[in-house]
Amino acid sequence: MKVVAAYLLALLGGNPNPSADDIKHILGSVGAEADEDKIKLLLSSLEGKDISELIAAGREKLAYCVPSGGGAAVAAAATAAPAEAETKKEEKEELIEESDEEGMLSLFD
């Protein structure tokens, strides 16, 4: 991932065709190790391709992968949370009352 990030940083910096040395230089500037095999794999995979087209294609793929049914579960959990909090508060009050009664009774032992 860091190799891809360094490649994209080089592009953003104005380098239209980053080399392996460019990527190594960026990674080295932040103290990260440069894996030569990963750099070669990335550069060979991107050779002759437009990065903006690849990013657009990736976004389309992600649009199909994102689950859309999670909203109902979140809403249900949000409405259940206040009821659970009230129940816990009542239980805590009961425990405090019981411990107070026991504490006073122990004075007479």
PyMOL commands that set and color helices and strands:
alter all, ss='L'
color gray80, all
select helices_A, chain A and resi 2-12+20-29+36-46+51-65+70-108
alter helices_A, ss='H'
color red, helices_A
deselect
rebuild
show_as cartoon
